[in-house]
């Protein structure tokens, strides 16, 4: 009897990578978890936007855990930028707001005031997200930013960061 192995389809491969990333996170092997999540990002960017969104946020949470606040916010904004639906965009801003609150509570707001050029370049074609990033960086610099965005969750995220 000959056993023929079929290559894993994309979703099965991504599911396997998610499992491996979660297992690595549970073992506190964060470098392995980041590598697995990075593989998911490459596998899913053009074909599975919901999975890309989730992988970005899991990676952002690892960066947050490692006190890499800029990395966490950049991943969250990348997830929101690539989100395939309004519901995920709103969810993304809620999750980003939680991260911003943690960053503010840790006294690390100023870390978001510099070296945000790479994410600014990605967001340049999205006027709304670009304006949000400008407001975020302004708040991080200690500026009094008064802006209202059309998406309630965007405003809430900024308020959590200001407060």
GROMACS elastic network, one bead per residue, 0.5 to 0.9 nm:
[ bonds ]
;  ai    aj funct       b0    kb
    5     8     6  0.89245   500
    6     9     6  0.85103   500
    7    13     6  0.89944   500
    8    11     6  0.79918   500
    8    12     6  0.58231   500
    8    13     6  0.56701   500
    9    12     6  0.53938   500
    9    13     6  0.61508   500
    9    14     6  0.86638   500
   10    13     6  0.51259   500
   10    14     6  0.61380   500
   10    15     6  0.85762   500
   10    43     6  0.72602   500
   10    44     6  0.81124   500
   10    47     6  0.88866   500
   10    48     6  0.89640   500
   11    14     6  0.50460   500
   11    15     6  0.60441   500
   11    16     6  0.85246   500
   11    44     6  0.86176   500
   11    48     6  0.81855   500
   12    15     6  0.50289   500
   12    16     6  0.61268   500
   12    17     6  0.85862   500
   13    16     6  0.50739   500
   13    17     6  0.61961   500
   13    18     6  0.86579   500
   13    40     6  0.85541   500
   13    43     6  0.85911   500
   14    18     6  0.61247   500
   14    19     6  0.86190   500
   14    39     6  0.83054   500
   14    40     6  0.57913   500
   14    43     6  0.71854   500
   14    44     6  0.77233   500
   14    51     6  0.81335   500
   15    18     6  0.50570   500
   15    19     6  0.62663   500
   15    20     6  0.86629   500
   15    40     6  0.88211   500
   16    19     6  0.51405   500
   16    20     6  0.62498   500
   16    21     6  0.86152   500
   17    20     6  0.50093   500
   17    21     6  0.60132   500
   17    22     6  0.85469   500
   17    36     6  0.57158   500
   17    37     6  0.71964   500
   17    39     6  0.75933   500
   17    40     6  0.66651   500
   18    21     6  0.50010   500
   18    22     6  0.61065   500
   18    23     6  0.85074   500
   18    33     6  0.87394   500
   18    36     6  0.71444   500
   18    37     6  0.70185   500
   18    40     6  0.75377   500
   18    55     6  0.80735   500
   19    22     6  0.52031   500
   19    23     6  0.61306   500
   19    24     6  0.85732   500
   20    23     6  0.50791   500
   20    24     6  0.61128   500
   20    25     6  0.85756   500
   20    32     6  0.86052   500
   20    33     6  0.72871   500
   20    36     6  0.69404   500
   21    24     6  0.50738   500
   21    25     6  0.61232   500
   21    26     6  0.86102   500
   21    29     6  0.89891   500
   21    30     6  0.84665   500
   21    32     6  0.69784   500
   21    34     6  0.72461   500
   21    35     6  0.79984   500
   21    36     6  0.53618   500
   21    37     6  0.64021   500
   22    26     6  0.61195   500
   22    27     6  0.86128   500
   22    33     6  0.68349   500
   23    26     6  0.50882   500
   23    27     6  0.63342   500
   23    28     6  0.86510   500
   23    29     6  0.85577   500
   23    33     6  0.78773   500
   24    27     6  0.50678   500
   24    28     6  0.61738   500
   24    30     6  0.64602   500
   24    31     6  0.83258   500
   24    32     6  0.61308   500
   24    33     6  0.51717   500
   24    34     6  0.89403   500
   24    36     6  0.88825   500
   25    29     6  0.56254   500
   25    30     6  0.55545   500
   25    31     6  0.87736   500
   25    32     6  0.80282   500
   25    33     6  0.57035   500
   25    34     6  0.87778   500
   25    62     6  0.83127   500
   26    29     6  0.75020   500
   26    30     6  0.87540   500
   27    30     6  0.81213   500
   28    31     6  0.86673   500
   28    33     6  0.85485   500
   29    32     6  0.56624   500
   29    33     6  0.64100   500
   29    34     6  0.88690   500
   30    34     6  0.60287   500
   30    35     6  0.85600   500
   30    62     6  0.70242   500
   30    66     6  0.88182   500
   31    34     6  0.51323   500
   31    35     6  0.62917   500
   31    36     6  0.87434   500
   32    35     6  0.50588   500
   32    36     6  0.62351   500
   32    37     6  0.86117   500
   33    36     6  0.51650   500
   33    37     6  0.61703   500
   33    38     6  0.85348   500
   33    59     6  0.82243   500
   33    62     6  0.84086   500
   34    37     6  0.50607   500
   34    38     6  0.59931   500
   34    39     6  0.85799   500
   34    58     6  0.88027   500
   34    59     6  0.62942   500
   34    62     6  0.75823   500
   34    63     6  0.89373   500
   35    38     6  0.50221   500
   35    39     6  0.62736   500
   35    40     6  0.87217   500
   36    39     6  0.51019   500
   36    40     6  0.63903   500
   36    41     6  0.88054   500
   37    41     6  0.62665   500
   37    42     6  0.87721   500
   37    55     6  0.57581   500
   37    56     6  0.76784   500
   37    58     6  0.76343   500
   37    59     6  0.64926   500
   38    42     6  0.64093   500
   38    43     6  0.86721   500
   38    55     6  0.78701   500
   38    56     6  0.84943   500
   38    59     6  0.80568   500
   39    42     6  0.51707   500
   39    43     6  0.61521   500
   39    44     6  0.85576   500
   40    44     6  0.58812   500
   40    45     6  0.82197   500
   40    51     6  0.78530   500
   40    52     6  0.69884   500
   40    55     6  0.66429   500
   41    44     6  0.53241   500
   41    45     6  0.56995   500
   41    51     6  0.80941   500
   41    52     6  0.54587   500
   41    53     6  0.85924   500
   41    55     6  0.64626   500
   41    56     6  0.72520   500
   42    45     6  0.57826   500
   42    46     6  0.84233   500
   42    52     6  0.84543   500
   43    46     6  0.77764   500
   43    47     6  0.77774   500
   43    48     6  0.81063   500
   43    52     6  0.83941   500
   44    47     6  0.52861   500
   44    49     6  0.63846   500
   44    50     6  0.84298   500
   44    51     6  0.64217   500
   44    52     6  0.53895   500
   45    48     6  0.62933   500
   45    49     6  0.60898   500
   45    51     6  0.83765   500
   45    52     6  0.57668   500
   45    53     6  0.88683   500
   45    82     6  0.83260   500
   46    49     6  0.68638   500
   46    52     6  0.87547   500
   47    52     6  0.88314   500
   48    51     6  0.54634   500
   48    52     6  0.62510   500
   48    53     6  0.87570   500
   49    53     6  0.60767   500
   49    54     6  0.86937   500
   49    79     6  0.88771   500
   49    82     6  0.68876   500
   49    83     6  0.64460   500
   49    84     6  0.61197   500
   50    53     6  0.50527   500
   50    54     6  0.64044   500
   50    55     6  0.87003   500
   50    82     6  0.88772   500
   50    83     6  0.69455   500
   50    84     6  0.69497   500
   50    85     6  0.89421   500
   50    88     6  0.81848   500
   51    54     6  0.51139   500
   51    55     6  0.60794   500
   51    56     6  0.85205   500
   52    55     6  0.51342   500
   52    56     6  0.61121   500
   52    57     6  0.86970   500
   52    79     6  0.70624   500
   52    82     6  0.79600   500
   52    83     6  0.82932   500
   53    56     6  0.52615   500
   53    57     6  0.64530   500
   53    58     6  0.88206   500
   53    76     6  0.84308   500
   53    78     6  0.81584   500
   53    80     6  0.71969   500
   53    82     6  0.70351   500
   53    83     6  0.61728   500
   53    84     6  0.86665   500
   53    88     6  0.81667   500
   53    92     6  0.84121   500
   54    57     6  0.51835   500
   54    58     6  0.61815   500
   54    59     6  0.85593   500
   54    79     6  0.75811   500
   55    58     6  0.50884   500
   55    59     6  0.60926   500
   55    60     6  0.84560   500
   55    79     6  0.82862   500
   56    59     6  0.51321   500
   56    60     6  0.60617   500
   56    61     6  0.86841   500
   56    72     6  0.89384   500
   56    75     6  0.54000   500
   56    76     6  0.63082   500
   56    77     6  0.88261   500
   56    78     6  0.71912   500
   56    79     6  0.54941   500
   57    61     6  0.61452   500
   57    62     6  0.86496   500
   57    72     6  0.80729   500
   57    75     6  0.65312   500
   57    76     6  0.56618   500
   57    79     6  0.68018   500
   57    92     6  0.82799   500
   57    95     6  0.81774   500
   57    96     6  0.88007   500
   58    61     6  0.50955   500
   58    62     6  0.64366   500
   58    63     6  0.87721   500
   58    75     6  0.89254   500
   59    62     6  0.51112   500
   59    63     6  0.62938   500
   59    64     6  0.86026   500
   59    71     6  0.88371   500
   59    72     6  0.73057   500
   59    75     6  0.69392   500
   59    76     6  0.86105   500
   60    63     6  0.50524   500
   60    64     6  0.61119   500
   60    65     6  0.85827   500
   60    68     6  0.88297   500
   60    69     6  0.85632   500
   60    71     6  0.67492   500
   60    73     6  0.67887   500
   60    74     6  0.77627   500
   60    75     6  0.52785   500
   60    76     6  0.60592   500
   60    99     6  0.88323   500
   61    65     6  0.61146   500
   61    66     6  0.86123   500
   61    72     6  0.64574   500
   61    76     6  0.89394   500
   61    99     6  0.81838   500
   62    66     6  0.62541   500
   62    67     6  0.86913   500
   62    68     6  0.85032   500
   62    72     6  0.76137   500
   63    67     6  0.62326   500
   63    69     6  0.66093   500
   63    70     6  0.83387   500
   63    71     6  0.59704   500
   63    72     6  0.50317   500
   63    73     6  0.88053   500
   63    75     6  0.88054   500
   64    67     6  0.50102   500
   64    68     6  0.55168   500
   64    69     6  0.55392   500
   64    70     6  0.85861   500
   64    71     6  0.77281   500
   64    72     6  0.54326   500
   64    73     6  0.84800   500
   64    99     6  0.75794   500
   64   102     6  0.86319   500
   64   103     6  0.82685   500
   65    68     6  0.75030   500
   65    69     6  0.87651   500
   65    72     6  0.89676   500
   66    69     6  0.81804   500
   67    70     6  0.87582   500
   67    71     6  0.89253   500
   67    72     6  0.85875   500
   67   103     6  0.87380   500
   68    71     6  0.53887   500
   68    72     6  0.62859   500
   68    73     6  0.88858   500
   69    72     6  0.50486   500
   69    73     6  0.62618   500
   69    74     6  0.85359   500
   69    99     6  0.86008   500
   69   100     6  0.88290   500
   69   103     6  0.68673   500
   69   108     6  0.78572   500
   69   109     6  0.87262   500
   69   111     6  0.70193   500
   69   112     6  0.72671   500
   70    73     6  0.52239   500
   70    74     6  0.60214   500
   70    75     6  0.85728   500
   70   111     6  0.67453   500
   70   112     6  0.57753   500
   70   114     6  0.87052   500
   70   115     6  0.80332   500
   70   116     6  0.74761   500
   71    74     6  0.50960   500
   71    75     6  0.61579   500
   71    76     6  0.85923   500
   72    75     6  0.52962   500
   72    76     6  0.62467   500
   72    77     6  0.87040   500
   72    96     6  0.88829   500
   72    99     6  0.79161   500
   73    76     6  0.50234   500
   73    77     6  0.60895   500
   73    78     6  0.84881   500
   73    96     6  0.71251   500
   73    99     6  0.76228   500
   73   100     6  0.79600   500
   73   112     6  0.82383   500
   74    77     6  0.51760   500
   74    78     6  0.60984   500
   74    79     6  0.86213   500
   74   116     6  0.78470   500
   74   118     6  0.84758   500
   74   119     6  0.60277   500
   75    78     6  0.50238   500
   75    79     6  0.61922   500
   75    80     6  0.86839   500
   75   119     6  0.87870   500
   76    79     6  0.51033   500
   76    80     6  0.63058   500
   76    81     6  0.86165   500
   76    92     6  0.70613   500
   76    93     6  0.83217   500
   76    95     6  0.79988   500
   76    96     6  0.61653   500
   76    99     6  0.89441   500
   77    80     6  0.50142   500
   77    81     6  0.59933   500
   77    82     6  0.85741   500
   77    92     6  0.80620   500
   77    93     6  0.85096   500
   77    96     6  0.78498   500
   77   119     6  0.77088   500
   77   123     6  0.85102   500
   77   129     6  0.80904   500
   77   133     6  0.86150   500
   78    81     6  0.50019   500
   78    82     6  0.62063   500
   78    83     6  0.84608   500
   78   119     6  0.75495   500
   78   122     6  0.79293   500
   78   123     6  0.82566   500
   79    82     6  0.52713   500
   79    83     6  0.59102   500
   79    89     6  0.84111   500
   79    92     6  0.72095   500
   80    84     6  0.86665   500
   80    88     6  0.73695   500
   80    89     6  0.53607   500
   80    90     6  0.84178   500
   80    91     6  0.86692   500
   80    92     6  0.55840   500
   80    93     6  0.73665   500
   80   129     6  0.86665   500
   81    84     6  0.86815   500
   81    89     6  0.79066   500
   81   122     6  0.85471   500
   81   123     6  0.72126   500
   81   126     6  0.80202   500
   81   129     6  0.74559   500
   82    89     6  0.87700   500
   83    86     6  0.77055   500
   83    87     6  0.87457   500
   83    88     6  0.58824   500
   83    89     6  0.58641   500
   83    92     6  0.82082   500
   84    87     6  0.86240   500
   84    88     6  0.70052   500
   84    89     6  0.78900   500
   85    88     6  0.53538   500
   85    89     6  0.63509   500
   85    90     6  0.88084   500
   86    90     6  0.62052   500
   86    91     6  0.85346   500
   87    90     6  0.52217   500
   87    91     6  0.61454   500
   87    92     6  0.84663   500
   88    92     6  0.58078   500
   88    93     6  0.85290   500
   89    93     6  0.63293   500
   89    94     6  0.87214   500
   89   153     6  0.88360   500
   90    93     6  0.52088   500
   90    94     6  0.63519   500
   90    95     6  0.87559   500
   90   151     6  0.74694   500
   90   152     6  0.81132   500
   90   153     6  0.58523   500
   90   154     6  0.77407   500
   91    94     6  0.50471   500
   91    95     6  0.62426   500
   91    96     6  0.85249   500
   91   153     6  0.79821   500
   92    95     6  0.51236   500
   92    96     6  0.60037   500
   92    97     6  0.84367   500
   92   153     6  0.86477   500
   93    97     6  0.58740   500
   93    98     6  0.85604   500
   93   153     6  0.55475   500
   93   154     6  0.57488   500
   93   155     6  0.89605   500
   93   156     6  0.82501   500
   93   157     6  0.63354   500
   94    97     6  0.50326   500
   94    98     6  0.64465   500
   94    99     6  0.88487   500
   94   153     6  0.59537   500
   94   154     6  0.78306   500
   94   156     6  0.77593   500
   94   157     6  0.65368   500
   95    98     6  0.51686   500
   95    99     6  0.64774   500
   95   100     6  0.87614   500
   95   157     6  0.84712   500
   96   100     6  0.61245   500
   96   101     6  0.85855   500
   96   154     6  0.89896   500
   96   157     6  0.66413   500
   97   101     6  0.61558   500
   97   102     6  0.86637   500
   97   153     6  0.80543   500
   97   154     6  0.80223   500
   97   156     6  0.69501   500
   97   158     6  0.69576   500
   97   159     6  0.83356   500
   97   160     6  0.61806   500
   97   161     6  0.71998   500
   98   101     6  0.51299   500
   98   102     6  0.63755   500
   98   103     6  0.87381   500
   98   157     6  0.74081   500
   98   160     6  0.76298   500
   98   161     6  0.88809   500
   99   102     6  0.50811   500
   99   103     6  0.61900   500
   99   104     6  0.85970   500
   99   157     6  0.88740   500
   99   161     6  0.88398   500
  100   104     6  0.60578   500
  100   105     6  0.84435   500
  100   109     6  0.81192   500
  100   157     6  0.70918   500
  100   158     6  0.79333   500
  100   160     6  0.66672   500
  100   161     6  0.52484   500
  101   104     6  0.50836   500
  101   105     6  0.60029   500
  101   106     6  0.85448   500
  101   157     6  0.81161   500
  101   159     6  0.89948   500
  101   160     6  0.53498   500
  101   161     6  0.54167   500
  101   162     6  0.86243   500
  101   163     6  0.85551   500
  102   105     6  0.50142   500
  102   106     6  0.61387   500
  102   107     6  0.87056   500
  102   108     6  0.88717   500
  102   161     6  0.86328   500
  103   106     6  0.51565   500
  103   107     6  0.64867   500
  103   108     6  0.54387   500
  103   109     6  0.59976   500
  103   111     6  0.89597   500
  103   161     6  0.79011   500
  104   107     6  0.51120   500
  104   108     6  0.57928   500
  104   109     6  0.52332   500
  104   110     6  0.89292   500
  104   160     6  0.81978   500
  104   161     6  0.59756   500
  104   162     6  0.79392   500
  104   163     6  0.84003   500
  105   108     6  0.75819   500
  105   109     6  0.85359   500
  105   161     6  0.89013   500
  106   109     6  0.80475   500
  107   110     6  0.80413   500
  108   111     6  0.56567   500
  108   112     6  0.78761   500
  108   140     6  0.86763   500
  109   112     6  0.58624   500
  109   113     6  0.74798   500
  109   139     6  0.80523   500
  109   140     6  0.50394   500
  109   141     6  0.79326   500
  109   142     6  0.87363   500
  109   161     6  0.78936   500
  110   113     6  0.52050   500
  110   114     6  0.78132   500
  110   137     6  0.84754   500
  110   139     6  0.85521   500
  110   141     6  0.59618   500
  110   142     6  0.78967   500
  111   114     6  0.64403   500
  111   115     6  0.85877   500
  111   140     6  0.72872   500
  111   141     6  0.88884   500
  112   115     6  0.75902   500
  112   116     6  0.71957   500
  112   136     6  0.77369   500
  112   137     6  0.59790   500
  112   139     6  0.88998   500
  112   140     6  0.57135   500
  112   141     6  0.80265   500
  113   116     6  0.74645   500
  113   136     6  0.80992   500
  113   138     6  0.70363   500
  113   139     6  0.80080   500
  113   140     6  0.50095   500
  113   141     6  0.53598   500
  113   142     6  0.88939   500
  114   117     6  0.80781   500
  114   137     6  0.75956   500
  114   140     6  0.88033   500
  114   141     6  0.86670   500
  115   118     6  0.75890   500
  115   119     6  0.89959   500
  116   119     6  0.56999   500
  116   120     6  0.61693   500
  116   121     6  0.87972   500
  116   133     6  0.87266   500
  116   137     6  0.82135   500
  117   121     6  0.60779   500
  117   122     6  0.87065   500
  118   121     6  0.52322   500
  118   122     6  0.65762   500
  118   123     6  0.89117   500
  119   122     6  0.50270   500
  119   123     6  0.62138   500
  119   124     6  0.85523   500
  119   133     6  0.86741   500
  120   123     6  0.51631   500
  120   124     6  0.59568   500
  120   130     6  0.66243   500
  120   133     6  0.73476   500
  120   134     6  0.85833   500
  121   124     6  0.52801   500
  121   125     6  0.84024   500
  121   130     6  0.89786   500
  122   125     6  0.74827   500
  122   126     6  0.85968   500
  122   130     6  0.89281   500
  123   126     6  0.53490   500
  123   127     6  0.76095   500
  123   128     6  0.87954   500
  123   129     6  0.62433   500
  123   130     6  0.54069   500
  123   133     6  0.85293   500
  124   127     6  0.67338   500
  124   129     6  0.81564   500
  124   130     6  0.58922   500
  125   129     6  0.87432   500
  125   130     6  0.77967   500
  126   129     6  0.55341   500
  126   130     6  0.59373   500
  126   131     6  0.85034   500
  127   130     6  0.50657   500
  127   131     6  0.60216   500
  127   132     6  0.85393   500
  128   131     6  0.51973   500
  128   132     6  0.62191   500
  128   133     6  0.87262   500
  128   149     6  0.78668   500
  128   150     6  0.88798   500
  129   133     6  0.61432   500
  129   134     6  0.85679   500
  130   133     6  0.51290   500
  130   134     6  0.62627   500
  130   135     6  0.87221   500
  131   135     6  0.62332   500
  131   136     6  0.85787   500
  131   149     6  0.89761   500
  132   135     6  0.51135   500
  132   136     6  0.61269   500
  132   137     6  0.86538   500
  132   147     6  0.89417   500
  132   149     6  0.80067   500
  132   154     6  0.75962   500
  132   158     6  0.84685   500
  133   137     6  0.61048   500
  133   138     6  0.84378   500
  134   137     6  0.52250   500
  134   138     6  0.60818   500
  134   139     6  0.86645   500
  135   139     6  0.61838   500
  135   140     6  0.85635   500
  135   143     6  0.89414   500
  135   145     6  0.63614   500
  135   146     6  0.84060   500
  135   147     6  0.76065   500
  135   158     6  0.80006   500
  136   139     6  0.52157   500
  136   140     6  0.62192   500
  136   141     6  0.87111   500
  136   145     6  0.85654   500
  136   158     6  0.68201   500
  136   161     6  0.80323   500
  136   162     6  0.89941   500
  137   141     6  0.62340   500
  137   142     6  0.87618   500
  137   143     6  0.87912   500
  138   141     6  0.50556   500
  138   142     6  0.64717   500
  138   143     6  0.52730   500
  138   144     6  0.75715   500
  138   145     6  0.66673   500
  139   142     6  0.50220   500
  139   143     6  0.51519   500
  139   144     6  0.65389   500
  139   145     6  0.62542   500
  139   158     6  0.83454   500
  139   161     6  0.77019   500
  139   162     6  0.66001   500
  140   143     6  0.73739   500
  140   161     6  0.83840   500
  140   162     6  0.84459   500
  142   145     6  0.87397   500
  144   162     6  0.88784   500
  145   162     6  0.88723   500
  147   155     6  0.81242   500
  148   151     6  0.85845   500
  148   152     6  0.86654   500
  148   154     6  0.84777   500
  148   155     6  0.63274   500
  149   152     6  0.69602   500
  149   153     6  0.87411   500
  149   154     6  0.63909   500
  149   155     6  0.60488   500
  150   153     6  0.89193   500
  150   154     6  0.79146   500
  150   155     6  0.82727   500
  151   154     6  0.55071   500
  151   155     6  0.69746   500
  152   155     6  0.53594   500
  152   156     6  0.63203   500
  152   157     6  0.87800   500
  153   157     6  0.60637   500
  153   158     6  0.86461   500
  154   157     6  0.52046   500
  154   158     6  0.64430   500
  154   159     6  0.87234   500
  155   158     6  0.52363   500
  155   159     6  0.61776   500
  155   160     6  0.87125   500
  156   159     6  0.50183   500
  156   160     6  0.62363   500
  156   161     6  0.87044   500
  157   160     6  0.52116   500
  157   161     6  0.64442   500
  157   162     6  0.88087   500
  158   161     6  0.50069   500
  158   162     6  0.61253   500
  158   163     6  0.85847   500
  159   162     6  0.50066   500
  159   163     6  0.58833   500
  160   163     6  0.55317   500
